[in-house]
Amino acid sequence: MQGRPHNDAYSPDPLSSALLHIYRAARELPVDKFQDAILRQLKPLLGFDSTMWGTGIYDGERVAVHSVHLHEQPIEMVEGWEPISHEDVVVPVVTAHPGLTLNAHAPTVLRDMRGSAIYDHVHRFGMINCLVTAAQSRGMPVLSWLSLFREDPDWQFSRSERLLLQTLYPHIVEALTLNRLLHLDSMYTSRQAARAAVAIVDRKGFIYNSDGGFEQTLRTEWPDWGARILPRPLVEHVLAHPIAQYRGNAILVASQRVGDLFFLKARALGAVDRLTKREKEIAERFAQGLSHKEIAKVLDIAPATVRNYIQTIYGKLGVRDKAALASLMAKSE
């Protein structure tokens, strides 16, 4: 349990300092460190025991959680809350009023629900006092929210703390988006990456951010696709692993999981992609400067076999010498 700072009022100085730190963190921190840094910044201002920072879709009854970042809460809290979210009386108010921060005191708002699943859940996970605020994701039916919890029923959030979070949250959402977009930019680290289209998606396949060419690239593989959710083959194959690659008939999609989100790079298949595994292995070593004999020794095959492979590779790639091969291989890295 945290101490109980008295935050009945706040001055513009802490607010200005918090905003500066939020935007500085967005520019300077890697994407997997940003949200923890923001929570550390908020803790002295809003003194909380735990948090749930998530995104999801509310269908008018339940919340389907798409991504979540937790502080001092186990994932079991989310897994237990999601199926009973229809009992959470705070949910319909928050979803109906994006941008409004609510101050919920469980003994008050759940006084007529003693013994219910939501009442037991809130008490089990120390969510007695809650500040929660939400925002609508741009162009999507997805809500993002931040919930701050205190376990002690007598340590209630104040009106000024509610207003402070309400003031800060739009900036936090904007800074989070900025941080993720900067991470997308960092994915352009080579000539091959510069030819790739990039996007951020959640574990359900919803696209949060993308560059202008991502959707167009996907349509070369799935011409009729037009939703804000990834085509099913990508959801099933790429989002099932922390690091994965999907090779279709026309495109190659690489995925890396960061926290509860996935960063995707998609590009059209090139000539190098159509080499067999053995051909690519030999082409890479030959382009790096190894001789036929050196490659043969490493791969435990005959030098004549290596020469035959090189001729086949030249034909597939449309090149005539090692320099042209090296240039083409470098572009495909």
C-alpha positions in Angstrom: 0.0 0.0 0.0 1.3 3.4 -0.9 1.4 6.3 1.5 -1.4 8.8 1.4 -0.2 12.2 -0.1 -2.7 15.0 0.2 -3.5 16.1 -3.3 -6.4 18.3 -2.7 -5.0 21.0 -5.0 -2.3 21.3 -7.6 -0.4 24.2 -9.1 0.4 24.8 -12.8 4.0 24.0 -12.2 3.6 20.2 -11.5 1.2 20.1 -14.5 3.6 21.8 -16.8 6.4 19.6 -15.6 4.4 16.5 -16.2 3.5 17.5 -19.7 7.1 18.2 -20.5 8.2 14.8 -19.2 5.4 13.1 -21.1 6.4 14.5 -24.5 10.1 14.1 -23.8 9.5 10.5 -23.0 7.6 10.0 -26.2 10.5 11.3 -28.2 13.4 9.6 -26.3 12.2 6.3 -24.9 11.8 3.0 -26.8 8.2 1.9 -27.2 8.5 -0.9 -24.6 9.6 1.5 -21.9 7.3 4.4 -22.5 4.1 3.4 -20.7 6.0 2.4 -17.5 7.8 5.8 -17.6 4.5 7.6 -17.8 3.1 5.7 -14.9 6.2 6.6 -12.8 5.6 10.2 -13.7 2.0 10.1 -12.6 2.5 8.2 -9.4 3.8 11.2 -7.3 0.9 13.3 -8.6 -1.9 10.9 -8.3 -0.7 8.3 -5.8 -2.1 4.9 -6.8 -1.5 1.3 -6.0 -2.1 -0.3 -9.4 -3.3 0.5 -12.9 -4.9 -1.0 -16.0 -4.0 0.8 -19.2 -5.8 -0.8 -22.1 -7.7 -0.7 -25.4 -10.8 -2.6 -26.5 -14.2 -2.6 -27.9 -17.4 -2.1 -26.0 -20.4 -3.6 -27.7 -23.0 -2.1 -25.4 -22.8 -5.0 -23.0 -19.2 -6.2 -22.5 -15.7 -5.0 -23.1 -13.5 -7.1 -25.4 -9.9 -6.2 -24.4 -7.5 -5.9 -27.3 -4.3 -4.8 -25.5 -3.4 -4.1 -21.9 -0.5 -2.7 -20.0 -0.6 -3.5 -16.2 1.1 -2.1 -13.2 1.0 -4.0 -9.9 -1.9 -6.1 -11.3 -1.8 -9.7 -12.5 -3.1 -10.7 -15.9 -5.7 -12.7 -14.1 -7.4 -9.4 -13.1 -8.1 -8.7 -16.8 -9.1 -12.2 -17.6 -11.5 -12.2 -14.7 -13.0 -8.8 -15.4 -13.5 -9.1 -19.2 -16.4 -11.7 -19.0 -18.1 -9.8 -16.2 -17.6 -6.3 -17.6 -21.3 -6.2 -18.3 -21.8 -5.9 -14.5 -19.3 -3.0 -14.2 -21.6 0.0 -13.7 -18.7 2.4 -14.5 -18.2 1.0 -18.1 -21.3 2.4 -19.8 -20.7 5.9 -18.3 -17.0 6.0 -19.4 -17.7 4.7 -22.9 -20.6 7.2 -23.3 -18.4 10.1 -22.3 -14.9 9.8 -23.8 -12.6 12.4 -22.3 -14.5 12.5 -19.0 -12.6 11.2 -16.0 -14.7 9.4 -13.4 -14.0 9.0 -9.7 -15.5 5.7 -8.6 -15.7 4.6 -4.9 -16.7 0.9 -4.9 -18.5 0.8 -1.5 -20.7 3.6 -2.9 -21.3 2.6 -6.6 -21.6 -1.1 -5.8 -23.5 -0.8 -2.5 -26.5 -2.6 -4.0 -24.4 -5.3 -5.7 -22.9 -7.0 -2.6 -22.1 -10.6 -3.5 -22.1 -10.1 -7.2 -19.2 -11.2 -9.4 -18.1 -7.6 -10.0 -18.2 -6.7 -6.3 -16.1 -9.7 -5.4 -13.7 -9.0 -8.3 -13.1 -5.4 -7.3 -12.4 -6.3 -3.7 -10.2 -9.3 -4.7 -7.9 -7.2 -6.8 -7.8 -4.0 -4.7 -9.7 -1.8 -7.1 -11.8 -0.1 -4.4 -11.1 3.4 -5.4 -10.7 4.1 -9.1 -10.0 7.0 -11.4 -10.8 6.0 -15.0 -10.7 8.0 -18.2 -11.2 7.0 -21.8 -10.6 8.2 -25.4 -11.9 7.1 -28.8 -9.1 5.9 -31.1 -8.9 7.8 -34.3 -11.1 6.4 -37.1 -11.8 3.1 -35.2 -14.4 1.7 -32.9 -11.6 1.1 -30.3 -11.5 2.8 -26.9 -8.4 3.4 -25.0 -8.6 3.9 -21.2 -6.4 4.4 -18.1 -7.7 3.2 -14.7 -5.8 4.1 -11.5 -6.7 2.0 -8.4 -6.3 2.5 -4.7 -7.1 -0.4 -2.3 -7.8 1.4 0.9 -11.6 2.3 0.9 -10.8 5.5 3.0 -8.1 6.7 0.6 -10.4 8.2 -2.0 -9.3 10.2 -5.0 -10.1 13.9 -4.7 -11.8 16.2 -7.2 -8.6 17.9 -8.1 -6.9 14.6 -8.8 -9.8 13.7 -11.1 -9.4 17.0 -13.0 -5.7 16.5 -13.2 -6.0 13.1 -14.9 -8.7 14.5 -17.1 -6.4 17.3 -18.2 -3.4 15.0 -18.7 -5.0 12.0 -20.5 -5.5 13.6 -23.9 -1.8 14.5 -23.9 -0.8 11.0 -22.7 -2.8 9.5 -25.6 -1.2 11.8 -28.1 2.3 11.1 -26.7 1.7 7.4 -26.8 0.7 7.7 -30.5 3.8 9.8 -31.2 6.1 7.3 -29.4 4.7 4.4 -31.5 5.0 6.4 -34.8 8.6 7.2 -34.0 9.2 3.5 -33.4 7.7 2.9 -36.9 10.1 5.4 -38.3 13.0 3.6 -36.7 12.0 0.4 -38.6 13.3 2.1 -41.8 16.9 1.1 -41.1 17.9 -0.2 -44.6 17.1 0.2 -48.2 14.9 -2.9 -48.0 13.1 -1.4 -45.0 12.5 1.8 -46.9 10.6 -0.2 -49.5 8.4 -1.8 -46.8 5.1 -0.5 -45.5 4.7 -0.5 -41.7 1.9 -0.7 -39.2 1.0 -1.2 -35.5 -1.7 -3.7 -34.7 -3.2 -5.2 -31.5 -3.5 -8.9 -30.7 -7.0 -9.0 -32.3 -5.5 -7.6 -35.6 -6.9 -4.1 -35.4 -4.6 -1.6 -37.1 -3.8 1.3 -34.8 -1.3 3.2 -37.0 0.1 2.6 -40.4 1.9 4.5 -43.2 0.1 5.2 -46.4 1.3 2.2 -48.2 0.5 -0.6 -45.8 -3.1 -1.2 -46.8 -2.2 -0.9 -50.5 0.6 -3.5 -50.0 -1.9 -5.9 -48.3 -4.4 -5.5 -51.2 -1.8 -6.9 -53.6 -2.3 -10.2 -51.7 -5.9 -9.8 -50.8 -7.6 -7.5 -53.4 -11.0 -7.5 -51.7 -9.7 -6.7 -48.3 -10.8 -3.3 -47.0 -11.3 -3.5 -43.2 -9.4 -2.0 -40.3 -8.6 -5.4 -39.1 -5.8 -7.6 -40.7 -6.8 -10.4 -43.1 -7.4 -13.6 -41.2 -4.2 -15.4 -42.5 -2.1 -12.7 -40.9 -4.0 -12.8 -37.6 -3.7 -16.5 -37.4 -0.1 -16.9 -38.5 1.8 -13.7 -37.7 0.1 -12.7 -34.4 0.5 -16.1 -32.9 4.2 -15.7 -32.2 6.5 -12.9 -30.7 8.5 -12.9 -33.9 7.0 -14.2 -37.1 7.0 -14.0 -40.9 4.2 -14.5 -43.4 5.1 -15.3 -47.0 2.2 -15.1 -49.4 2.0 -15.2 -53.2 2.8 -11.5 -53.6 4.0 -10.1 -50.3 6.2 -10.8 -47.3 5.1 -9.6 -43.8 7.4 -9.6 -40.8 6.0 -9.1 -37.3 7.6 -8.3 -33.9 5.7 -8.2 -30.7 6.4 -5.3 -28.3 4.4 -5.4 -25.1 0.8 -6.2 -26.1 1.1 -4.8 -29.6 2.7 -6.0 -32.9 4.8 -4.0 -35.3 4.5 -5.2 -38.9 6.5 -4.6 -42.0 5.0 -5.6 -45.3 6.6 -5.5 -48.8 6.2 -7.0 -52.2 8.1 -10.2 -52.8 11.3 -9.6 -54.8 13.5 -11.8 -56.9 15.7 -12.7 -53.9 12.7 -13.9 -52.0 12.0 -16.5 -54.6 15.4 -18.2 -54.2 15.3 -21.5 -52.4 16.7 -21.7 -48.9 20.0 -23.3 -50.2 20.3 -20.8 -53.1 19.9 -17.9 -50.8 22.4 -19.3 -48.4 25.0 -19.7 -51.1 24.1 -16.3 -52.7 24.6 -14.5 -49.3 28.1 -16.1 -48.8 29.2 -15.5 -52.3 28.1 -11.8 -52.1 30.0 -11.5 -48.9 33.2 -12.4 -50.8 33.6 -16.1 -50.1 35.1 -18.2 -52.9 33.5 -21.3 -54.4 35.9 -23.5 -52.4 35.2 -21.7 -49.1 31.5 -21.9 -49.5 31.8 -25.6 -50.4 33.8 -26.3 -47.2 31.3 -24.4 -45.0 28.3 -26.2 -46.5 30.1 -29.5 -46.9 29.3 -29.8 -50.6 31.5 -30.0 -53.8 32.9 -26.8 -55.3 31.3 -27.8 -58.6 28.0 -27.9 -56.9 28.5 -24.4 -55.6 29.4 -23.2 -59.2 26.2 -24.7 -60.5 24.1 -23.0 -57.8 25.8 -19.7 -58.6 24.8 -20.0 -62.3 21.2 -20.8 -61.3 21.1 -17.8 -58.9 22.5 -15.5 -61.6 19.7 -16.7 -64.0 16.9 -16.2 -61.4 18.1 -12.8 -60.4 19.1 -11.5 -63.8 22.6 -10.6 -62.8 26.0 -11.5 -64.5 28.7 -11.0 -61.8 29.4 -11.0 -58.1 29.2 -7.2 -57.8 25.7 -7.0 -59.2 24.7 -10.0 -57.0 26.1 -8.3 -53.9 24.2 -5.1 -54.7 20.9 -7.0 -55.1 21.5 -9.0 -51.9 22.2 -5.8 -49.9 19.0 -4.2 -51.1 17.0 -7.2 -49.9 18.4 -7.4 -46.4 
